């Protein structure tokens, strides 16, 4: 079941991605998932695994704690 925090996480990832000027396709390529997977995470239709969340934080240039700081 998805929660408010899932929505906040998706919005945070989208904001960080946009700040870098990247498309969903560019971010997906950098972390090794499909563009659709990134779309699902950003719209809170899917939760990232811990492994993917770690990759997202690294690629987006933030600490895990910052990624989940809502």
MARTOR-841922 format. One record per residue: residue number from 1; residue in one letter; y, x, z of N, C-alpha, C in turn. Coordinates in pm, whole numbers. Layout:
BEGIN
@nukol = NUM&vexfi = a&n.y = Y&n.x = X&n.z = Z&ca.y = Y&ca.x = X&ca.z = Z&c.y = Y&c.x = X&c.z = Z;
...
REM end
This chain:
BEGIN
@nukol = 1&vexfi = x&n.y = -119&n.x = 84&n.z = 0&ca.y = 0&ca.x = 0&ca.z = 0&c.y = 125&c.x = 88&c.z = 0;
@nukol = 2&vexfi = x&n.y = 217&n.x = 57&n.z = -88&ca.y = 340&ca.x = 133&ca.z = -98&c.y = 443&c.x = 81&c.z = 2;
@nukol = 3&vexfi = x&n.y = 527&n.x = 172&n.z = 49&ca.y = 624&ca.x = 140&ca.z = 154&c.y = 766&c.x = 171&c.z = 109;
@nukol = 4&vexfi = x&n.y = 862&n.x = 141&n.z = 198&ca.y = 1002&ca.x = 175&ca.z = 172&c.y = 1017&c.x = 325&c.z = 151;
@nukol = 5&vexfi = x&n.y = 939&n.x = 403&n.z = 226&ca.y = 947&ca.x = 548&ca.z = 211&c.y = 900&c.x = 594&c.z = 73;
@nukol = 6&vexfi = x&n.y = 804&n.x = 523&n.z = 15&ca.y = 759&ca.x = 555&ca.z = -121&c.y = 874&c.x = 533&c.z = -220;
@nukol = 7&vexfi = x&n.y = 948&n.x = 427&n.z = -198&ca.y = 1063&ca.x = 396&ca.z = -284&c.y = 1168&c.x = 505&c.z = -268;
@nukol = 8&vexfi = x&n.y = 1196&n.x = 545&n.z = -143&ca.y = 1294&ca.x = 649&ca.z = -117&c.y = 1251&c.x = 782&c.z = -179;
@nukol = 9&vexfi = x&n.y = 1123&n.x = 813&n.z = -169&ca.y = 1072&ca.x = 937&ca.z = -228&c.y = 1090&c.x = 935&c.z = -379;
@nukol = 10&vexfi = x&n.y = 1056&n.x = 824&n.z = -441&ca.y = 1072&ca.x = 813&ca.z = -586&c.y = 1216&c.x = 831&c.z = -629;
@nukol = 11&vexfi = x&n.y = 1308&n.x = 769&n.z = -556&ca.y = 1450&ca.x = 783&ca.z = -587&c.y = 1498&c.x = 926&c.z = -567;
@nukol = 12&vexfi = x&n.y = 1446&n.x = 991&n.z = -464&ca.y = 1486&ca.x = 1130&ca.z = -436&c.y = 1438&c.x = 1222&c.z = -548;
@nukol = 13&vexfi = x&n.y = 1314&n.x = 1204&n.z = -591&ca.y = 1260&ca.x = 1286&ca.z = -699&c.y = 1342&c.x = 1263&c.z = -827;
@nukol = 14&vexfi = x&n.y = 1374&n.x = 1138&n.z = -855&ca.y = 1454&ca.x = 1108&ca.z = -974&c.y = 1591&c.x = 1174&c.z = -966;
@nukol = 15&vexfi = x&n.y = 1654&n.x = 1167&n.z = -850&ca.y = 1787&ca.x = 1227&ca.z = -833&c.y = 1780&c.x = 1378&c.z = -851;
@nukol = 16&vexfi = x&n.y = 1681&n.x = 1442&n.z = -789&ca.y = 1667&ca.x = 1587&ca.z = -803&c.y = 1639&c.x = 1625&c.z = -948;
@nukol = 17&vexfi = x&n.y = 1557&n.x = 1548&n.z = -1015&ca.y = 1526&ca.x = 1573&ca.z = -1156&c.y = 1652&c.x = 1560&c.z = -1241;
@nukol = 18&vexfi = x&n.y = 1727&n.x = 1453&n.z = -1219&ca.y = 1851&ca.x = 1432&ca.z = -1294&c.y = 1953&c.x = 1541&c.z = -1267;
@nukol = 19&vexfi = x&n.y = 1958&n.x = 1589&n.z = -1142&ca.y = 2050&ca.x = 1698&ca.z = -1109&c.y = 2020&c.x = 1824&c.z = -1189;
@nukol = 20&vexfi = x&n.y = 1893&n.x = 1842&n.z = -1223&ca.y = 1852&ca.x = 1957&ca.z = -1304&c.y = 1873&c.x = 1931&c.z = -1453;
@nukol = 21&vexfi = x&n.y = 1902&n.x = 1806&n.z = -1488&ca.y = 1921&ca.x = 1771&ca.z = -1628&c.y = 1791&c.x = 1758&c.z = -1705;
@nukol = 22&vexfi = x&n.y = 1682&n.x = 1731&n.z = -1632&ca.y = 1550&ca.x = 1722&ca.z = -1694&c.y = 1512&c.x = 1577&c.z = -1720;
@nukol = 23&vexfi = x&n.y = 1434&n.x = 1559&n.z = -1825&ca.y = 1373&ca.x = 1429&ca.z = -1853&c.y = 1245&c.x = 1419&c.z = -1771;
@nukol = 24&vexfi = x&n.y = 1189&n.x = 1299&n.z = -1766&ca.y = 1059&ca.x = 1283&ca.z = -1701&c.y = 954&c.x = 1367&c.z = -1771;
@nukol = 25&vexfi = x&n.y = 964&n.x = 1376&n.z = -1902&ca.y = 868&ca.x = 1456&ca.z = -1979&c.y = 877&c.x = 1604&c.z = -1941;
@nukol = 26&vexfi = x&n.y = 998&n.x = 1655&n.z = -1923&ca.y = 1015&ca.x = 1796&ca.z = -1886&c.y = 958&c.x = 1823&c.z = -1746;
@nukol = 27&vexfi = x&n.y = 987&n.x = 1733&n.z = -1652&ca.y = 934&ca.x = 1751&ca.z = -1517&c.y = 782&c.x = 1741&c.z = -1518;
@nukol = 28&vexfi = x&n.y = 729&n.x = 1646&n.z = -1591&ca.y = 584&ca.x = 1630&ca.z = -1594&c.y = 516&c.x = 1754&c.z = -1649;
@nukol = 29&vexfi = x&n.y = 576&n.x = 1815&n.z = -1750&ca.y = 519&ca.x = 1937&ca.z = -1807&c.y = 521&c.x = 2051&c.z = -1705;
@nukol = 30&vexfi = x&n.y = 628&n.x = 2061&n.z = -1629&ca.y = 643&ca.x = 2168&ca.z = -1530&c.y = 542&c.x = 2157&c.z = -1415;
@nukol = 31&vexfi = x&n.y = 503&n.x = 2034&n.z = -1380&ca.y = 410&ca.x = 2016&ca.z = -1267&c.y = 269&c.x = 1983&c.z = -1312;
@nukol = 32&vexfi = x&n.y = 248&n.x = 1964&n.z = -1442&ca.y = 113&ca.x = 1945&ca.z = -1493&c.y = 54&c.x = 1806&c.z = -1481;
@nukol = 33&vexfi = x&n.y = 140&n.x = 1705&n.z = -1495&ca.y = 91&ca.x = 1567&ca.z = -1496&c.y = 152&c.x = 1497&c.z = -1617;
@nukol = 34&vexfi = x&n.y = 110&n.x = 1375&n.z = -1642&ca.y = 167&ca.x = 1301&ca.z = -1755&c.y = 306&c.x = 1248&c.z = -1721;
@nukol = 35&vexfi = x&n.y = 381&n.x = 1221&n.z = -1824&ca.y = 514&ca.x = 1161&ca.z = -1806&c.y = 501&c.x = 1026&c.z = -1736;
@nukol = 36&vexfi = x&n.y = 398&n.x = 952&n.z = -1770&ca.y = 374&ca.x = 821&ca.z = -1709&c.y = 353&c.x = 835&c.z = -1557;
@nukol = 37&vexfi = x&n.y = 285&n.x = 941&n.z = -1516&ca.y = 262&ca.x = 966&ca.z = -1373&c.y = 396&c.x = 985&c.z = -1301;
@nukol = 38&vexfi = x&n.y = 485&n.x = 1064&n.z = -1361&ca.y = 619&ca.x = 1083&ca.z = -1301&c.y = 693&c.x = 951&c.z = -1296;
@nukol = 39&vexfi = x&n.y = 684&n.x = 874&n.z = -1403&ca.y = 749&ca.x = 743&ca.z = -1406&c.y = 697&c.x = 654&c.z = -1293;
@nukol = 40&vexfi = x&n.y = 566&n.x = 652&n.z = -1273&ca.y = 507&ca.x = 572&ca.z = -1166&c.y = 553&c.x = 618&c.z = -1028;
@nukol = 41&vexfi = x&n.y = 565&n.x = 747&n.z = -1007&ca.y = 612&ca.x = 799&ca.z = -878&c.y = 758&c.x = 761&c.z = -855;
@nukol = 42&vexfi = x&n.y = 841&n.x = 781&n.z = -958&ca.y = 984&ca.x = 750&ca.z = -943&c.y = 1010&c.x = 602&c.z = -921;
@nukol = 43&vexfi = x&n.y = 924&n.x = 517&n.z = -970&ca.y = 941&ca.x = 372&ca.z = -951&c.y = 856&c.x = 319&c.z = -837;
@nukol = 44&vexfi = x&n.y = 798&n.x = 409&n.z = -760&ca.y = 720&ca.x = 375&ca.z = -641&c.y = 597&c.x = 291&c.z = -673;
@nukol = 45&vexfi = x&n.y = 540&n.x = 311&n.z = -790&ca.y = 414&ca.x = 244&ca.z = -824&c.y = 294&c.x = 331&c.z = -793;
@nukol = 46&vexfi = x&n.y = 320&n.x = 455&n.z = -757&ca.y = 212&ca.x = 547&ca.z = -723&c.y = 267&c.x = 652&c.z = -627;
@nukol = 47&vexfi = x&n.y = 183&n.x = 696&n.z = -534&ca.y = 220&ca.x = 802&ca.z = -440&c.y = 171&c.x = 935&c.z = -495;
@nukol = 48&vexfi = x&n.y = 252&n.x = 1040&n.z = -483&ca.y = 201&ca.x = 1172&ca.z = -525&c.y = 103&c.x = 1225&c.z = -421;
@nukol = 49&vexfi = x&n.y = 3&n.x = 1297&n.z = -469&ca.y = -87&ca.x = 1365&ca.z = -376&c.y = -9&c.x = 1475&c.z = -305;
@nukol = 50&vexfi = x&n.y = -65&n.x = 1528&n.z = -200&ca.y = -1&ca.x = 1638&ca.z = -129&c.y = 16&c.x = 1758&c.z = -222;
@nukol = 51&vexfi = x&n.y = -86&n.x = 1784&n.z = -302&ca.y = -80&ca.x = 1896&ca.z = -398&c.y = 34&c.x = 1875&c.z = -498;
@nukol = 52&vexfi = x&n.y = 47&n.x = 1754&n.z = -551&ca.y = 153&ca.x = 1726&ca.z = -647&c.y = 290&c.x = 1728&c.z = -579;
@nukol = 53&vexfi = x&n.y = 300&n.x = 1674&n.z = -460&ca.y = 427&ca.x = 1676&ca.z = -387&c.y = 473&c.x = 1820&c.z = -364;
@nukol = 54&vexfi = x&n.y = 378&n.x = 1908&n.z = -333&ca.y = 410&ca.x = 2049&ca.z = -313&c.y = 463&c.x = 2110&c.z = -443;
@nukol = 55&vexfi = x&n.y = 398&n.x = 2079&n.z = -554&ca.y = 444&ca.x = 2129&ca.z = -684&c.y = 582&c.x = 2074&c.z = -718;
@nukol = 56&vexfi = x&n.y = 602&n.x = 1945&n.z = -693&ca.y = 732&ca.x = 1884&ca.z = -722&c.y = 843&c.x = 1951&c.z = -643;
@nukol = 57&vexfi = x&n.y = 820&n.x = 1973&n.z = -514&ca.y = 921&ca.x = 2037&ca.z = -431&c.y = 953&c.x = 2177&c.z = -484;
@nukol = 58&vexfi = x&n.y = 849&n.x = 2254&n.z = -518&ca.y = 870&ca.x = 2390&ca.z = -567&c.y = 949&c.x = 2390&c.z = -698;
@nukol = 59&vexfi = x&n.y = 907&n.x = 2307&n.z = -792&ca.y = 972&ca.x = 2301&ca.z = -923&c.y = 1116&c.x = 2249&c.z = -911;
@nukol = 60&vexfi = x&n.y = 1138&n.x = 2154&n.z = -822&ca.y = 1272&ca.x = 2098&ca.z = -805&c.y = 1361&c.x = 2185&c.z = -715;
@nukol = 61&vexfi = x&n.y = 1303&n.x = 2290&n.z = -659&ca.y = 1382&ca.x = 2386&ca.z = -581&c.y = 1421&c.x = 2340&c.z = -443;
@nukol = 62&vexfi = x&n.y = 1335&n.x = 2259&n.z = -381&ca.y = 1361&ca.x = 2213&ca.z = -245&c.y = 1239&c.x = 2238&c.z = -157;
@nukol = 63&vexfi = x&n.y = 1261&n.x = 2238&n.z = -27&ca.y = 1150&ca.x = 2248&ca.z = 67&c.y = 1083&c.x = 2111&c.z = 77;
@nukol = 64&vexfi = x&n.y = 956&n.x = 2112&n.z = 114&ca.y = 884&ca.x = 1985&ca.z = 133&c.y = 958&c.x = 1896&c.z = 232;
@nukol = 65&vexfi = x&n.y = 1009&n.x = 1955&n.z = 338&ca.y = 1078&ca.x = 1876&ca.z = 439&c.y = 1202&c.x = 1809&c.z = 380;
@nukol = 66&vexfi = x&n.y = 1268&n.x = 1874&n.z = 286&ca.y = 1385&ca.x = 1813&ca.z = 222&c.y = 1343&c.x = 1700&c.z = 128;
@nukol = 67&vexfi = x&n.y = 1231&n.x = 1720&n.z = 60&ca.y = 1182&ca.x = 1617&ca.z = -31&c.y = 1153&c.x = 1487&c.z = 44;
@nukol = 68&vexfi = x&n.y = 1099&n.x = 1501&n.z = 165&ca.y = 1062&ca.x = 1383&ca.z = 244&c.y = 1164&c.x = 1348&c.z = 350;
@nukol = 69&vexfi = x&n.y = 1284&n.x = 1406&n.z = 342&ca.y = 1389&ca.x = 1377&ca.z = 440&c.y = 1468&c.x = 1256&c.z = 394;
@nukol = 70&vexfi = x&n.y = 1435&n.x = 1140&n.z = 452&ca.y = 1510&ca.x = 1021&ca.z = 418&c.y = 1577&c.x = 970&c.z = 541;
REM end
